Amino acid sequence: MKKCCWTAVDDKRYYPTGTHIMVNSFRRFHPDIDLVVFRQDTADKIMRDGVTWYNAKPNFAERLFDYDLIANMDADHVITGRMTEVFDNVDYDVAAPMNFNDYENTSVENVTEEMFLQGGLIASTNKDFWMKWMERNVDAMKYKCRENDIMNLVIYNDMPQLKLKVLDKEKDYYGCKSLNRESEFYLQEGKLMCRKEQVLCYHHAKGGQFPKLDFDNMPFTPEVKVWLKSLSYGQSYKMTAI
């Protein structure tokens, strides 16, 4: 199976968003997975005819349809472990983390707060999913969470036949589930933990707060801050061409 992960960011927010941290930490734990960073040149081609940063994810994903598994991660992630349930145990049509957390929750139509999926990390092996999401995204601006709401409606209502994996519903952390638990993070045998579950990635995901992933000014313990900063230490690599 040919697999990739991608993120997208405009030039002015590359560093304030923490993209360099996302890139370096991803490569540390996933050197075998192609990583694509869409920059301003691609965004300029996509952002037209009603497509904006609020409804463009499937449009970016469409450019990677030669892959069997396409995973998207927002650029304000720090990856803290091997994301096995995304890239190794590929037993799903679509996979995403739960959004339900101690910081802020949301719902849309018949999708409850407990059901709502966080689109900051979304992976799929089904190209029809991306195309249906793109089709429905023309209405994204009518919704509070824009394309994240649309994504949930597509998964739960439009395409219920898809095999859905909620990455961290039963255990561990793959995104927003850990928000407002940062002070509870601790290290155990080289793993980042919280409430006896492993944190595989952390999504800043707090609106327009910049800079993101500014570990020194976030409520982690001193030991965790040092460890997180070590993950973004620069590493040389060859990024796969698209």
Residue pairs with C-beta under 8 A, 6 or more apart in sequence:
1 68
1 69
1 90
1 125
2 66
2 67
2 68
2 69
3 33
3 34
3 67
3 68
3 69
3 71
3 87
3 90
4 33
4 34
4 35
4 36
4 64
4 67
4 69
4 70
4 71
4 240
5 26
5 30
5 33
5 34
5 35
5 36
5 71
5 72
5 73
5 87
6 35
6 36
6 37
6 38
6 60
6 61
6 64
6 70
6 71
6 72
6 73
7 19
7 22
7 23
7 36
7 37
7 38
7 72
7 73
7 74
7 75
7 77
8 37
8 38
8 39
8 42
8 43
8 56
8 57
8 60
8 75
9 17
9 19
9 37
9 38
9 39
9 75
10 39
10 40
10 43
10 53
11 39
11 40
13 19
13 75
13 210
14 20
14 39
14 75
15 211
16 210
16 211
16 212
17 75
17 76
17 210
17 211
17 212
18 75
18 76
18 77
18 78
18 204
18 211
18 212
18 213
19 37
19 75
20 232
21 78
21 213
21 231
21 232
22 73
22 75
22 76
22 77
22 78
22 79
22 213
23 35
23 37
24 231
24 232
24 233
24 234
24 235
25 77
25 78
25 79
25 80
25 231
25 232
26 33
26 35
26 73
26 77
26 79
27 35
27 235
27 237
28 79
28 231
28 235
29 79
29 80
29 81
29 82
29 83
30 79
30 82
30 83
30 87
31 237
33 87
34 67
34 240
35 239
35 240
36 64
36 239
36 240
36 242
37 75
37 239
38 60
38 63
42 60
42 63
43 53
43 56
46 56
46 59
46 60
47 53
47 56
50 138
51 59
51 137
54 140
54 141
54 146
54 147
55 137
55 138
55 140
55 141
55 146
55 147
55 150
56 147
57 72
57 119
57 122
57 133
57 147
57 151
58 130
58 131
58 133
58 134
58 137
59 134
60 72
61 70
61 72
61 124
61 130
62 130
62 131
62 134
63 242
64 70
64 242
65 127
65 130
68 125
69 87
69 90
69 123
69 124
69 125
70 123
70 124
70 125
70 130
71 86
71 87
71 121
71 122
71 123
71 124
72 121
72 122
72 123
73 79
73 120
73 121
73 201
74 120
74 121
74 203
74 205
76 120
76 203
76 204
76 205
76 212
76 213
77 120
77 121
77 175
77 201
77 202
77 203
77 204
78 201
78 202
78 213
78 228
78 231
78 232
79 200
79 201
79 231
80 192
80 199
80 200
80 201
80 202
80 228
80 231
81 191
81 192
81 198
81 199
81 200
81 201
82 88
82 200
83 174
83 200
83 201
84 200
85 95
85 165
85 167
85 172
85 174
85 200
86 95
86 121
86 123
86 167
86 174
90 125
91 163
91 165
92 123
92 125
92 163
92 164
92 165
93 124
93 125
93 126
93 129
93 162
93 163
93 164
94 122
94 123
94 124
94 125
94 126
94 129
94 155
94 162
94 163
94 164
94 165
95 122
95 123
95 124
95 164
95 165
95 166
95 167
96 117
96 118
96 119
96 121
96 122
96 123
96 151
96 155
96 165
96 166
96 167
96 175
97 117
97 118
97 120
97 121
97 166
97 167
97 168
97 173
97 174
97 175
97 176
97 177
97 203
98 114
98 116
98 117
98 118
98 166
98 167
98 168
98 169
98 175
98 176
98 177
99 105
99 106
99 113
99 116
99 117
99 118
99 175
99 176
99 177
100 113
100 114
100 116
100 177
101 176
101 177
101 178
101 179
101 180
101 181
102 179
102 180
102 181
103 176
103 179
103 180
103 206
104 179
105 113
105 116
106 113
106 116
106 144
106 145
107 113
107 115
107 116
108 116
108 143
108 144
108 145
108 149
108 152
108 153
109 153
109 157
110 156
110 157
111 152
111 153
111 156
115 152
115 156
116 152
117 151
117 152
117 155
117 166
118 148
118 175
118 176
118 203
118 205
119 147
119 148
119 151
119 152
120 175
120 176
120 203
120 205
121 167
121 174
121 175
121 201
121 203
122 151
124 130
126 162
128 159
129 154
129 155
129 159
129 162
132 154
132 158
132 159
133 147
133 150
133 151
133 154
136 150
136 153
136 154
136 158
137 147
137 150
139 150
140 146
140 147
140 149
140 150
143 149
143 150
155 162
155 164
167 174
167 175
168 174
168 175
168 177
171 197
172 197
172 198
172 199
172 200
173 194
173 197
173 198
173 199
173 200
173 201
173 202
174 200
174 201
175 201
175 202
175 203
175 205
176 203
176 205
178 185
178 194
178 199
178 202
179 203
179 205
179 206
181 194
181 195
182 218
182 219
182 220
183 219
183 220
183 221
184 194
184 195
185 192
185 193
185 194
185 199
185 220
185 221
185 224
186 192
186 193
186 194
186 221
186 223
186 224
187 193
187 223
187 224
187 227
191 198
192 198
192 199
192 224
192 227
192 228
193 199
204 212
204 213
206 212
213 232
215 225
215 228
215 229
216 225
218 225
220 228
